[in-house]
Structures are given as structure tokens and as C-alpha cells.
Amino acid sequence: MASSSFHFTADIKVSKVLMVGAGGIGCELLKTLALSGFSDIHIIDMDTIEVSNLNRQFLFRQSHVGQSKAKVARDAVLKFRPNISITAYHANVKDPDFNVDFFKQFNVVLNGLDNLDARRHVNRLCLAADVPLVESGTTGFLGQVTVHVKGKTECYECQPKPAPKTYPVCTITSTPSKFVHCIVWAKDLLFAKLLGDKNQENDLNVRSSDAASSSKNVEDVFERRKGEEIEQYGRKIFDHVFGYNIELALSNEETWKNRNRPKPIYSKDVLPEELALQNGNMDNNHASDDGLSVSAMASLGMKNPQDIWSVKENSRIFLEALKLFFTKREKEIGNLSFDKDDQLAVEFVTAAANIRAASFGIPLHNLFEAKGIAGNIVHAVATTNAVIAGLIVIEAIKVLRNDIKSYRMTYCLEHPSRNMLLMPVEPFEPNKSCYTPLSLEINTNRSKLKDLVEKIVKAKLGMNLPLIMNASSLLYEAGDVEDDMIAIYEANLEKVLAELPSPVTGGTMLTVEDYLQELKCNINIKHRMTYCLEHPSRNMLLMPVEPFEPNKSCYTPLSLEINTNRSKLKDLVEKIVKAKLGMNLPLIMNASSLLYEAGDVEDDMIAIYEANLEKVLAELPSPVTGGTMLTVEDYLQELKCNINIKHREEFDEEKEPDGMVLLGWTQPVPAAENKNKSVGNGASTSDATMAAAESEKDDEMGIVSPLKKRKLPDDSDISKAAADTKNHKQLQVIDDEDDLLVLEGNLDGFKKRRL
Ligand SMILES: [Zn+2]
């Protein structure tokens, strides 16, 4: 056990974690990760802190309102864990910067998000980058944590997710089965019809035509006639919507074959005439003309918003609220829209929803509950977030240990089931018809957007009117497009992918949609230049492509002028490999002989390497002299380069203080934009961490990133590509002149997927 728990801590210490979201779950999660021993945490959140966050997002204080959640959360945690590295990005996770290559650097991704769209986006990137994802969510007392590992468990989108907060119109207008349906009807149809904009389309129209009064205009039922008593008007509306419309609906037998029949409710049955008069005389509403303080409850002497009113009480509130709108707030009528902070509006909607619920045999609710439902409010519970954050860390640790058998989806319940509030379930297998992102191998420096649209999107995916997006930037849209956009899209079609306004390069994830066909998919772009094919194309198995122009930010071949009889290996490592090339854990070889390796090295080698560092280059076991070609690598950063050694006797102490000169290399200019987005640990860290943080920062800002895209040996890449290719049943090879497009992925799955 002891050794296993030691191993366990080691896993945590060396792993690099990405957290998406620094809100309710995120604050808890960042704290728990830091206290669990995680020491390299990156966090993305585009939001700023609001006053309403402070009751549960405990890393934030009043003074932080308006500031970046990600950055303030980082600073707060560094105060009690100053020696760990936390990198904060005040940015949208959908920004193109956070592409597949960005995701690949992490051991696990942890989601603490609040919307479906971002969750799907992160899921797709994790699949494309092959990085495990731990997903989470909370609603009040409810919560869940799920694990998604490519090929091992289902992904976030293997099962369709119910779209929240929208309901079929017929459920709302004719066949409500839940209280929320009655609330939507009362708020979006009845309230809007009576008090909102009369010109708005409204489904209540359908049922407002009155056969018995055919001479009258359809609108008349809801329109208050001149001189019509407000009491009279209210009862007319009441009887129409709760009585007559229900009778009308009942006349369609087909609807009620498998449903409970609703019962019509008329005002005279619940409120006898005399009571209504009394009602009208009882003016307890002493409020001024300040609109929002007018209240039907106050007027009727009802105080407790947590009492469930009887049908009779609801009917009195309904009529009283309507009366108050027409007497105290007449000027607003025609312009009102429902607002959860408008007491009278909430009272009216609660009463109307309850009367309708009574009609359909649905349990009634109190005003407090109805207000929450009407305002789409689910009160966040800090404890749920804390529990969920703890579960995320537990699953993340299992993922890091590759302990597949222990993975669990855990549901946090509101009421105990089998004496448990936490319900663990084994994750499901991946759904084979789930469309995981398609990959497209393409020469992004040569192929035009037009080629991609014609040869892939139209010809292969069968889309007629595609829309193509790179993160949030729209590259192309077919169909009914505004005039000024047509020219832009036409120009984009003729552009090479890498030169588009939002460049499409290796690692880009494109979103392709066809609204009419309800098709949507993501395409993961892989930049490729030369290919060894599995099947002949144009009778060739080898597909040559014209070489590219030299890339100006390319650094090979490097030459190093150095006095090989005086400079030590240590000097070369510190001044060139680490300081200039930005490698953290370098490995240095002279032909096949290993001179130095940093990082996790076997004990007996450490002494040898330490001795080598102190040796003059020409006196190393495998001597480094003029004409030697050194190979320098950093596996973690996927960097590799050669250094051509040139012996030089003398150096100018003023101009060349290092005693060596690196040629063919220029100091890359950090991108200013990135500088603002990503922040290292900052001043609150110790010097040692500062140095680490600085080099982290450099990672993201360009010293390494232009090199990073250059991967280890090309031939292994090609054989790997060929091996990958064999594993995919559906490989599409298209050739056209010099360009080659390879599309891989499960097209059947893609076709089955609908929006
Ligand atoms: Zn899936």
C-alpha cells in the first residue's frame, strides 16, 4: 500500500492538468487540486467576477468584482500553495489558440462549465487530442461527474443530451404534463398576450376565435372594451382561457385517448359573484404609484410566498393582479415583458399557472417556487459544488493511474437512494455510431478553402449549403447570405487555408454545418506534405508534393561557433540549449553516443552526466570538435535540432560575452496578444518557481511554439500515419494535381447524427 500511495503522489506531481471554468465548481476544484498535490495547473475562464458569485465562489471577494475569474482564482490559491505553478487564461476556450496541439500537452482535462456548447467543444478537442476528460455539472442539490476516455468509455456526446428549457409548442398550448409547462404558458403566452406587445406572434391566437360570437374580431376576447368594468374584463379572460379553451380542446377526442382529460374551470364556480364584489371593495393596497411595489397578495392580505394557494385563492390573485395592472400600471400595458423581479407579474403568472395546473390535474406550487421556475432560477448550492469538485479529483487521479476498472460516473442525488446520496455507476462503452471528430490530412499551405468545400464538404459529407467555422470565426456560408458577405466568402474560397483571415493549419478544429439537412460535424485538420499510400493513386504508391518555400521562423541548421578546447559541456547546455533554445529537459548526443540527459535518469548515469558537464568539449568521451554535428532533443516539448559545431579560438569579450555564438537562430519576438492572455505565477511565488514560471510563459509566447509544431523525425511520422490509416475502415483518398486530401473517421456515424 505504501509504495502504491507513493506512486500515486508522484503521478499527481508530474501531471499537467487543464481546468476549464473557474466558477462555482472551478473555485472548489482549483483549491482541491492544489491541496491534493497537483503542481502544474492551467485554467481557462472568460468570465469576470460578479457580486452574485460571492456567496459560493469562495476564492473571490467584494474587491475582486469585475476582475478575471481565472486570474483571481489563481492568485487566491497561490497564497496558500506558493510553490506550485498555475497558469491562468482570461479567454474563451473556443478561441483558436486552444487547439488540438494545445490540448495535447495535458494529461487530463477537467470541465467545470455551465453550458452545453462549450462542453461539446471541449469534448471534441479532447477526442481529437486523445486526452482524457472528466466532465461535471451541478443544479441545486443535483450533480454529476463523468469520465470520458477515447475508445474506453463513451464520450460526452455518445448519448444525445436533452436540450433544456425549450418545450414543444403543442405541449405548452394543449397538453401540459408538468408545472413548468403551465408556467411557460402563463408567462410566454397569456402574460405576453394581455400585457405585452400586441403585435407579437402569439400561439394563444389559435384558440381565441370564438364561434359563438363570430361577428367579433378575434382580438376582441383579449381586448378590454371601452367602459368595460375591470372585474367584468378579468372574468371574461378567466372564463375564456380556463373554461372555453379547455372545452374546445376537449372536443378533439383524438388528443385525449391516452391522456387524462382536463376539466374546464369557470370563474363563477370558484368565485361566487358576491365574493368577487367584496374582493373589489377590499382595497388594502396602500402602496404609492411606484409600479413595482403594487401587489395583489398585499391587496388581499396574503403574506407568505411559501403557502400553496387553493384554486379559489389563485383565482382571486389572478383577478386582483389583472385589476391592479389596469388601474395602477395602465401606462405600461402593451410594453410589459415578464420580469422575475416584478412582484405583480410573478403573482399573476403564479396564479394563472396554478389554475391551469388544477385544470390538468398537475400539482400546484407556491409563489416562491413558481418564481424560480419562471425565472429559470435554480439556486446554486455551494456544498454540491464542493462534493462534485472532490469527485472530479478522485476520477482524475484514477485516469492518471490508468485505473480503467475503477472509473465511475457519479451522480449526486437530492434524496438518498438505498441510503446513499452519491450514486456511482460504471461508465458506458463508447457508442459506435457516435461521430467522433473526422480528421482531414491536407496540405494547408497549398490547398484552398474551395478545395475543402468542393472535395470534402460537398462531395464526401454530402452537404449542399455548408457553413464553415474556425472556432467562432465564420469562413464560409452558402445559401441566403447578405450581399456584403458574399464578396468576403468568395475571396476566402480562393485563399490557401493557412492564409485565411482565421488561419486553418495543423491542429485546427473546423466546424461544418448544414442547417437545412440538420447536419453538423467537426473536422480535425492535420497538415501533411508527403505520403506513402496504402492504395495506388494515379498508379502511384508514393505521392510527391512540391517542396515549400523556406519557413522564415525555421531554425535549422544551427551553427555554433565555440572554443572546443576551453568551453565545457555545461556552458553549452546552460547558455545555448536552455537559454537560447528554451529546452527544459534536454538530451544531447554526438552521433550515437549520449553525452547528457536531464530529467528522469538512472542513478548510475547521473554521475557520468555530471562529470561530462564539467568536461571541456574536446575532452568528452566522444569528443566534440570542429565539424561535429550534435543532436539536441527535448522529448516533453517534442523539440529536436542539430547543432553544427565550428571551432573558434578567440571571442570579443564585449560583443560576445558568452564565449560562443549561435548562428542561424534569431530571438523570436513574443506575441503581445498571448502575453495578455496567459499569466505565469507572478510576484507571489518564490524565485525558483518564478524561473520556472518564466520559462512556462516563454513556452506559450513563441520561443518554443514556432518550433513546437515541428515534430520528431519525419519518417516515423509517415510510418505512423500509414499505421493509423490501416486502422480506419473508411479511408478516403482524393487526389487532384499536387494536392492530396485524406479523410478519416466513421462516416456512417456522422450521417446518423442529427441535430
Ligand atoms: Zn461519443
Boltz pocket constraint, residues with backbone or C-beta under 6 A from the ligand:
constraints:
  - pocket:
      binder: B
      contacts: [[A, 154], [A, 155], [A, 156], [A, 157], [A, 158], [A, 159], [A, 430], [A, 431], [A, 434], [A, 435], [A, 436]]
      max_distance: 6.0
